[in-house]
Structures are given as C-alpha cells and as structure tokens.
Amino acid sequence: MLHEWAASNVPMGRVADLAEAAAPALFLAGSGSTYMTGAEIAVDGGLTQL
C-alpha cells in the first residue's frame, strides 16, 4: 500500500531501490566526505522539492 502511494506521488515516479538508498550513507561514511559539515541530503526522489 505505501509502496504504491510512493510510486504514484514521488516526482521520479518510483521508489528507490536498496542501492540508491544506501549510496548517500556509504558516501558519508567514506573518505569522500571528509570536508562536509552540516549538510542535509534528502534521498526521497524529489518529494521535498514539491
């Protein structure tokens, strides 16, 4: 039920798969983000842009 709602209401038109949802967390945990501070990263298919 929630999956269908998300797929029809998220601007990208689909729900993220596991790899897409995990990628930002892996980036933040890795060495590529050592100079980042206080950033918010929305992983919501554009929903917060509405």
PQR file with spaces between the fields and no chain letter, atoms N, CA, C, O and H, PARSE charges and radii, in Angstrom:
ATOM       1  N    MET     1       0.821   -1.183    0.000 -0.4000 1.5000
ATOM       2  CA   MET     1       0.000    0.000    0.000 -0.0000 2.0000
ATOM       3  C    MET     1       0.872    1.257    0.000  0.5500 1.7000
ATOM       4  O    MET     1       0.671    2.135   -0.839 -0.5500 1.4000
ATOM       5  N    LEU     2       1.822    1.362    0.909 -0.4000 1.5000
ATOM       6  CA   LEU     2       2.713    2.516    0.957 -0.0000 2.0000
ATOM       7  C    LEU     2       3.574    2.592   -0.299  0.5500 1.7000
ATOM       8  O    LEU     2       3.832    3.677   -0.820 -0.5500 1.4000
ATOM       9  H    LEU     2       1.985    0.648    1.591  0.4000 1.0000
ATOM      10  N    HIS     3       4.013    1.441   -0.775 -0.4000 1.5000
ATOM      11  CA   HIS     3       4.842    1.395   -1.978 -0.0000 2.0000
ATOM      12  C    HIS     3       4.093    1.983   -3.168  0.5500 1.7000
ATOM      13  O    HIS     3       4.672    2.749   -3.938 -0.5500 1.4000
ATOM      14  H    HIS     3       3.803    0.560   -0.351  0.4000 1.0000
ATOM      15  N    GLU     4       2.831    1.646   -3.331 -0.4000 1.5000
ATOM      16  CA   GLU     4       2.030    2.173   -4.438 -0.0000 2.0000
ATOM      17  C    GLU     4       1.835    3.678   -4.295  0.5500 1.7000
ATOM      18  O    GLU     4       1.911    4.408   -5.283 -0.5500 1.4000
ATOM      19  H    GLU     4       2.360    1.024   -2.706  0.4000 1.0000
ATOM      20  N    TRP     5       1.582    4.153   -3.064 -0.4000 1.5000
ATOM      21  CA   TRP     5       1.412    5.588   -2.837 -0.0000 2.0000
ATOM      22  C    TRP     5       2.687    6.334   -3.208  0.5500 1.7000
ATOM      23  O    TRP     5       2.642    7.350   -3.901 -0.5500 1.4000
ATOM      24  H    TRP     5       1.520    3.560   -2.261  0.4000 1.0000
ATOM      25  N    ALA     6       3.821    5.823   -2.744 -0.4000 1.5000
ATOM      26  CA   ALA     6       5.092    6.486   -3.022 -0.0000 2.0000
ATOM      27  C    ALA     6       5.379    6.514   -4.514  0.5500 1.7000
ATOM      28  O    ALA     6       5.795    7.542   -5.048 -0.5500 1.4000
ATOM      29  H    ALA     6       3.857    4.997   -2.181  0.4000 1.0000
ATOM      30  N    ALA     7       5.164    5.410   -5.180 -0.4000 1.5000
ATOM      31  CA   ALA     7       5.437    5.347   -6.612 -0.0000 2.0000
ATOM      32  C    ALA     7       4.580    6.329   -7.394  0.5500 1.7000
ATOM      33  O    ALA     7       5.030    6.862   -8.408 -0.5500 1.4000
ATOM      34  H    ALA     7       4.826    4.575   -4.747  0.4000 1.0000
ATOM      35  N    SER     8       3.371    6.575   -6.951 -0.4000 1.5000
ATOM      36  CA   SER     8       2.490    7.480   -7.690 -0.0000 2.0000
ATOM      37  C    SER     8       2.622    8.934   -7.251  0.5500 1.7000
ATOM      38  O    SER     8       2.139    9.820   -7.955 -0.5500 1.4000
ATOM      39  H    SER     8       3.006    6.142   -6.127  0.4000 1.0000
ATOM      40  N    ASN     9       3.255    9.212   -6.117 -0.4000 1.5000
ATOM      41  CA   ASN     9       3.355   10.580   -5.609 -0.0000 2.0000
ATOM      42  C    ASN     9       4.761   11.166   -5.608  0.5500 1.7000
ATOM      43  O    ASN     9       4.917   12.378   -5.463 -0.5500 1.4000
ATOM      44  H    ASN     9       3.648    8.492   -5.544  0.4000 1.0000
ATOM      45  N    VAL    10       5.762   10.355   -5.763 -0.4000 1.5000
ATOM      46  CA   VAL    10       7.138   10.840   -5.813 -0.0000 2.0000
ATOM      47  C    VAL    10       7.405   11.352   -7.224  0.5500 1.7000
ATOM      48  O    VAL    10       7.057   10.676   -8.192 -0.5500 1.4000
ATOM      49  H    VAL    10       5.636    9.370   -5.881  0.4000 1.0000
ATOM      50  N    PRO    11       8.020   12.543   -7.368 -0.5600 1.5000
ATOM      51  CA   PRO    11       8.266   13.091   -8.702  0.2800 2.0000
ATOM      52  C    PRO    11       9.011   12.153   -9.653  0.5500 1.7000
ATOM      53  O    PRO    11       8.779   12.208  -10.861 -0.5500 1.4000
ATOM      54  N    MET    12       9.885   11.307   -9.149 -0.4000 1.5000
ATOM      55  CA   MET    12      10.598   10.376  -10.025 -0.0000 2.0000
ATOM      56  C    MET    12       9.714    9.229  -10.482  0.5500 1.7000
ATOM      57  O    MET    12      10.083    8.487  -11.392 -0.5500 1.4000
ATOM      58  H    MET    12      10.073   11.262   -8.168  0.4000 1.0000
ATOM      59  N    GLY    13       8.549    9.073   -9.859 -0.4000 1.5000
ATOM      60  CA   GLY    13       7.587    8.074  -10.293 -0.0000 2.0000
ATOM      61  C    GLY    13       7.878    6.649   -9.869  0.5500 1.7000
ATOM      62  O    GLY    13       7.264    5.709  -10.373 -0.5500 1.4000
ATOM      63  H    GLY    13       8.250    9.676   -9.119  0.4000 1.0000
ATOM      64  N    ARG    14       8.802    6.485   -8.956 -0.4000 1.5000
ATOM      65  CA   ARG    14       9.146    5.139   -8.488 -0.0000 2.0000
ATOM      66  C    ARG    14       9.798    5.235   -7.120  0.5500 1.7000
ATOM      67  O    ARG    14      10.204    6.315   -6.689 -0.5500 1.4000
ATOM      68  H    ARG    14       9.302    7.248   -8.547  0.4000 1.0000
ATOM      69  N    VAL    15       9.895    4.124   -6.455 -0.4000 1.5000
ATOM      70  CA   VAL    15      10.549    4.031   -5.157 -0.0000 2.0000
ATOM      71  C    VAL    15      12.007    3.646   -5.393  0.5500 1.7000
ATOM      72  O    VAL    15      12.306    2.865   -6.296 -0.5500 1.4000
ATOM      73  H    VAL    15       9.566    3.247   -6.806  0.4000 1.0000
ATOM      74  N    ALA    16      12.905    4.186   -4.589 -0.4000 1.5000
ATOM      75  CA   ALA    16      14.328    3.866   -4.721 -0.0000 2.0000
ATOM      76  C    ALA    16      14.587    2.399   -4.411  0.5500 1.7000
ATOM      77  O    ALA    16      13.910    1.790   -3.582 -0.5500 1.4000
ATOM      78  H    ALA    16      12.662    4.820   -3.855  0.4000 1.0000
ATOM      79  N    ASP    17      15.575    1.850   -5.093 -0.4000 1.5000
ATOM      80  CA   ASP    17      15.986    0.501   -4.713 -0.0000 2.0000
ATOM      81  C    ASP    17      17.025    0.608   -3.589  0.5500 1.7000
ATOM      82  O    ASP    17      17.463    1.707   -3.250 -0.5500 1.4000
ATOM      83  H    ASP    17      16.125    2.344   -5.766  0.4000 1.0000
ATOM      84  N    LEU    18      17.403   -0.499   -3.032 -0.4000 1.5000
ATOM      85  CA   LEU    18      18.289   -0.516   -1.872 -0.0000 2.0000
ATOM      86  C    LEU    18      19.623    0.174   -2.156  0.5500 1.7000
ATOM      87  O    LEU    18      20.118    0.926   -1.316 -0.5500 1.4000
ATOM      88  H    LEU    18      17.047   -1.392   -3.307  0.4000 1.0000
ATOM      89  N    ALA    19      20.200   -0.069   -3.310 -0.4000 1.5000
ATOM      90  CA   ALA    19      21.493    0.541   -3.642 -0.0000 2.0000
ATOM      91  C    ALA    19      21.383    2.058   -3.721  0.5500 1.7000
ATOM      92  O    ALA    19      22.287    2.766   -3.277 -0.5500 1.4000
ATOM      93  H    ALA    19      19.798   -0.680   -3.992  0.4000 1.0000
ATOM      94  N    GLU    20      20.287    2.565   -4.281 -0.4000 1.5000
ATOM      95  CA   GLU    20      20.091    4.015   -4.368 -0.0000 2.0000
ATOM      96  C    GLU    20      19.924    4.637   -2.984  0.5500 1.7000
ATOM      97  O    GLU    20      20.435    5.726   -2.723 -0.5500 1.4000
ATOM      98  H    GLU    20      19.553    1.990   -4.642  0.4000 1.0000
ATOM      99  N    ALA    21      19.221    3.957   -2.114 -0.4000 1.5000
ATOM     100  CA   ALA    21      19.003    4.470   -0.766 -0.0000 2.0000
ATOM     101  C    ALA    21      20.276    4.405    0.074  0.5500 1.7000
ATOM     102  O    ALA    21      20.491    5.263    0.930 -0.5500 1.4000
ATOM     103  H    ALA    21      18.806    3.072   -2.325  0.4000 1.0000
ATOM     104  N    ALA    22      21.111    3.414   -0.155 -0.4000 1.5000
ATOM     105  CA   ALA    22      22.330    3.239    0.636 -0.0000 2.0000
ATOM     106  C    ALA    22      23.485    4.106    0.159  0.5500 1.7000
ATOM     107  O    ALA    22      24.372    4.420    0.952 -0.5500 1.4000
ATOM     108  H    ALA    22      20.936    2.717   -0.851  0.4000 1.0000
ATOM     109  N    ALA    23      23.506    4.499   -1.097 -0.4000 1.5000
ATOM     110  CA   ALA    23      24.644    5.231   -1.662 -0.0000 2.0000
ATOM     111  C    ALA    23      25.012    6.501   -0.895  0.5500 1.7000
ATOM     112  O    ALA    23      26.198    6.711   -0.640 -0.5500 1.4000
ATOM     113  H    ALA    23      22.785    4.243   -1.741  0.4000 1.0000
ATOM     114  N    PRO    24      24.066    7.356   -0.513 -0.5600 1.5000
ATOM     115  CA   PRO    24      24.453    8.549    0.251  0.2800 2.0000
ATOM     116  C    PRO    24      25.076    8.208    1.612  0.5500 1.7000
ATOM     117  O    PRO    24      26.016    8.875    2.043 -0.5500 1.4000
ATOM     118  N    ALA    25      24.567    7.193    2.278 -0.4000 1.5000
ATOM     119  CA   ALA    25      25.137    6.788    3.568 -0.0000 2.0000
ATOM     120  C    ALA    25      26.559    6.260    3.387  0.5500 1.7000
ATOM     121  O    ALA    25      27.441    6.548    4.195 -0.5500 1.4000
ATOM     122  H    ALA    25      23.803    6.651    1.928  0.4000 1.0000
ATOM     123  N    LEU    26      26.773    5.495    2.336 -0.4000 1.5000
ATOM     124  CA   LEU    26      28.115    4.983    2.070 -0.0000 2.0000
ATOM     125  C    LEU    26      29.071    6.119    1.733  0.5500 1.7000
ATOM     126  O    LEU    26      30.232    6.100    2.143 -0.5500 1.4000
ATOM     127  H    LEU    26      26.056    5.260    1.680  0.4000 1.0000
ATOM     128  N    PHE    27      28.587    7.104    0.989 -0.4000 1.5000
ATOM     129  CA   PHE    27      29.405    8.272    0.681 -0.0000 2.0000
ATOM     130  C    PHE    27      29.802    9.000    1.965  0.5500 1.7000
ATOM     131  O    PHE    27      30.972    9.329    2.158 -0.5500 1.4000
ATOM     132  H    PHE    27      27.644    7.119    0.656  0.4000 1.0000
ATOM     133  N    LEU    28      28.830    9.250    2.836 -0.4000 1.5000
ATOM     134  CA   LEU    28      29.108    9.970    4.078 -0.0000 2.0000
ATOM     135  C    LEU    28      30.039    9.193    5.000  0.5500 1.7000
ATOM     136  O    LEU    28      30.797    9.792    5.763 -0.5500 1.4000
ATOM     137  H    LEU    28      27.880    8.983    2.679  0.4000 1.0000
ATOM     138  N    ALA    29      29.989    7.876    4.936 -0.4000 1.5000
ATOM     139  CA   ALA    29      30.851    7.045    5.772 -0.0000 2.0000
ATOM     140  C    ALA    29      32.259    6.902    5.204  0.5500 1.7000
ATOM     141  O    ALA    29      33.170    6.460    5.903 -0.5500 1.4000
ATOM     142  H    ALA    29      29.373    7.390    4.316  0.4000 1.0000
ATOM     143  N    GLY    30      32.437    7.274    3.943 -0.4000 1.5000
ATOM     144  CA   GLY    30      33.725    7.103    3.291 -0.0000 2.0000
ATOM     145  C    GLY    30      34.603    8.336    3.336  0.5500 1.7000
ATOM     146  O    GLY    30      34.246    9.354    3.929 -0.5500 1.4000
ATOM     147  H    GLY    30      31.696    7.633    3.375  0.4000 1.0000
ATOM     148  N    SER    31      35.743    8.228    2.706 -0.4000 1.5000
ATOM     149  CA   SER    31      36.723    9.314    2.719 -0.0000 2.0000
ATOM     150  C    SER    31      36.346   10.472    1.798  0.5500 1.7000
ATOM     151  O    SER    31      36.941   11.545    1.892 -0.5500 1.4000
ATOM     152  H    SER    31      36.033    7.401    2.224  0.4000 1.0000
ATOM     153  N    GLY    32      35.379   10.279    0.918 -0.4000 1.5000
ATOM     154  CA   GLY    32      34.969   11.348    0.009 -0.0000 2.0000
ATOM     155  C    GLY    32      34.223   12.482    0.675  0.5500 1.7000
ATOM     156  O    GLY    32      34.028   13.534    0.066 -0.5500 1.4000
ATOM     157  H    GLY    32      34.895    9.407    0.841  0.4000 1.0000
ATOM     158  N    SER    33      33.805   12.291    1.907 -0.4000 1.5000
ATOM     159  CA   SER    33      33.011   13.316    2.585 -0.0000 2.0000
ATOM     160  C    SER    33      33.738   13.939    3.774  0.5500 1.7000
ATOM     161  O    SER    33      33.097   14.523    4.648 -0.5500 1.4000
ATOM     162  H    SER    33      33.963   11.436    2.401  0.4000 1.0000
ATOM     163  N    THR    34      35.049   13.826    3.820 -0.4000 1.5000
ATOM     164  CA   THR    34      35.785   14.293    4.996 -0.0000 2.0000
ATOM     165  C    THR    34      35.687   15.793    5.221  0.5500 1.7000
ATOM     166  O    THR    34      35.904   16.249    6.343 -0.5500 1.4000
ATOM     167  H    THR    34      35.570   13.351    3.110  0.4000 1.0000
ATOM     168  N    TYR    35      35.368   16.576    4.200 -0.4000 1.5000
ATOM     169  CA   TYR    35      35.294   18.026    4.360 -0.0000 2.0000
ATOM     170  C    TYR    35      33.855   18.519    4.450  0.5500 1.7000
ATOM     171  O    TYR    35      33.621   19.727    4.469 -0.5500 1.4000
ATOM     172  H    TYR    35      35.191   16.206    3.288  0.4000 1.0000
ATOM     173  N    MET    36      32.907   17.624    4.506 -0.4000 1.5000
ATOM     174  CA   MET    36      31.496   18.008    4.618 -0.0000 2.0000
ATOM     175  C    MET    36      31.121   18.208    6.077  0.5500 1.7000
ATOM     176  O    MET    36      31.501   17.429    6.950 -0.5500 1.4000
ATOM     177  H    MET    36      33.097   16.643    4.491  0.4000 1.0000
ATOM     178  N    THR    37      30.360   19.278    6.320 -0.4000 1.5000
ATOM     179  CA   THR    37      29.817   19.515    7.656 -0.0000 2.0000
ATOM     180  C    THR    37      28.417   20.087    7.531  0.5500 1.7000
ATOM     181  O    THR    37      28.182   20.984    6.722 -0.5500 1.4000
ATOM     182  H    THR    37      30.051   19.911    5.611  0.4000 1.0000
ATOM     183  N    GLY    38      27.505   19.586    8.308 -0.4000 1.5000
ATOM     184  CA   GLY    38      26.170   20.158    8.419 -0.0000 2.0000
ATOM     185  C    GLY    38      25.301   20.109    7.183  0.5500 1.7000
ATOM     186  O    GLY    38      24.404   20.941    7.045 -0.5500 1.4000
ATOM     187  H    GLY    38      27.696   18.858    8.966  0.4000 1.0000
ATOM     188  N    ALA    39      25.522   19.190    6.294 -0.4000 1.5000
ATOM     189  CA   ALA    39      24.713   19.103    5.081 -0.0000 2.0000
ATOM     190  C    ALA    39      23.531   18.168    5.290  0.5500 1.7000
ATOM     191  O    ALA    39      23.636   17.159    5.987 -0.5500 1.4000
ATOM     192  H    ALA    39      26.250   18.514    6.406  0.4000 1.0000
ATOM     193  N    GLU    40      22.415   18.514    4.682 -0.4000 1.5000
ATOM     194  CA   GLU    40      21.255   17.623    4.664 -0.0000 2.0000
ATOM     195  C    GLU    40      21.156   17.017    3.273  0.5500 1.7000
ATOM     196  O    GLU    40      21.192   17.735    2.273 -0.5500 1.4000
ATOM     197  H    GLU    40      22.330   19.334    4.115  0.4000 1.0000
ATOM     198  N    ILE    41      21.033   15.724    3.211 -0.4000 1.5000
ATOM     199  CA   ILE    41      20.918   15.034    1.931 -0.0000 2.0000
ATOM     200  C    ILE    41      19.588   14.298    1.918  0.5500 1.7000
ATOM     201  O    ILE    41      19.408   13.306    2.625 -0.5500 1.4000
ATOM     202  H    ILE    41      21.004   15.141    4.023  0.4000 1.0000
ATOM     203  N    ALA    42      18.669   14.787    1.117 -0.4000 1.5000
ATOM     204  CA   ALA    42      17.357   14.143    1.004 -0.0000 2.0000
ATOM     205  C    ALA    42      17.434   13.033   -0.037  0.5500 1.7000
ATOM     206  O    ALA    42      17.846   13.265   -1.174 -0.5500 1.4000
ATOM     207  H    ALA    42      18.815   15.593    0.542  0.4000 1.0000
ATOM     208  N    VAL    43      17.044   11.853    0.348 -0.4000 1.5000
ATOM     209  CA   VAL    43      17.007   10.705   -0.564 -0.0000 2.0000
ATOM     210  C    VAL    43      15.541   10.322   -0.677  0.5500 1.7000
ATOM     211  O    VAL    43      15.096    9.332   -0.095 -0.5500 1.4000
ATOM     212  H    VAL    43      16.709   11.664    1.271  0.4000 1.0000
ATOM     213  N    ASP    44      14.796   11.124   -1.438 -0.4000 1.5000
ATOM     214  CA   ASP    44      13.345   10.962   -1.475 -0.0000 2.0000
ATOM     215  C    ASP    44      12.742   11.096   -2.873  0.5500 1.7000
ATOM     216  O    ASP    44      11.537   11.304   -3.008 -0.5500 1.4000
ATOM     217  H    ASP    44      15.158   11.928   -1.910  0.4000 1.0000
ATOM     218  N    GLY    45      13.556   10.981   -3.897 -0.4000 1.5000
ATOM     219  CA   GLY    45      13.042   11.034   -5.261 -0.0000 2.0000
ATOM     220  C    GLY    45      12.459   12.381   -5.653  0.5500 1.7000
ATOM     221  O    GLY    45      11.672   12.462   -6.596 -0.5500 1.4000
ATOM     222  H    GLY    45      14.536   10.812   -3.787  0.4000 1.0000
ATOM     223  N    GLY    46      12.830   13.435   -4.946 -0.4000 1.5000
ATOM     224  CA   GLY    46      12.346   14.770   -5.256 -0.0000 2.0000
ATOM     225  C    GLY    46      11.123   15.206   -4.474  0.5500 1.7000
ATOM     226  O    GLY    46      10.606   16.299   -4.708 -0.5500 1.4000
ATOM     227  H    GLY    46      13.470   13.369   -4.180  0.4000 1.0000
ATOM     228  N    LEU    47      10.648   14.386   -3.556 -0.4000 1.5000
ATOM     229  CA   LEU    47       9.426   14.689   -2.811 -0.0000 2.0000
ATOM     230  C    LEU    47       9.536   15.988   -2.018  0.5500 1.7000
ATOM     231  O    LEU    47       8.561   16.735   -1.938 -0.5500 1.4000
ATOM     232  H    LEU    47      11.068   13.499   -3.366  0.4000 1.0000
ATOM     233  N    THR    48      10.693   16.277   -1.431 -0.4000 1.5000
ATOM     234  CA   THR    48      10.836   17.502   -0.640 -0.0000 2.0000
ATOM     235  C    THR    48      10.897   18.754   -1.503  0.5500 1.7000
ATOM     236  O    THR    48      10.815   19.862   -0.973 -0.5500 1.4000
ATOM     237  H    THR    48      11.485   15.670   -1.495  0.4000 1.0000
ATOM     238  N    GLN    49      11.038   18.613   -2.798 -0.4000 1.5000
ATOM     239  CA   GLN    49      11.086   19.771   -3.693 -0.0000 2.0000
ATOM     240  C    GLN    49       9.703   20.267   -4.075  0.5500 1.7000
ATOM     241  O    GLN    49       9.571   21.326   -4.688 -0.5500 1.4000
ATOM     242  H    GLN    49      11.105   17.713   -3.229  0.4000 1.0000
ATOM     243  N    LEU    50       8.680   19.518   -3.720 -0.4000 1.5000
ATOM     244  CA   LEU    50       7.314   19.925   -4.073 -0.0000 2.0000
ATOM     245  C    LEU    50       6.818   21.019   -3.179  0.5500 1.7000
ATOM     246  O    LEU    50       5.688   21.480   -3.337 -0.5500 1.4000
ATOM     247  H    LEU    50       8.788   18.658   -3.222  0.4000 1.0000
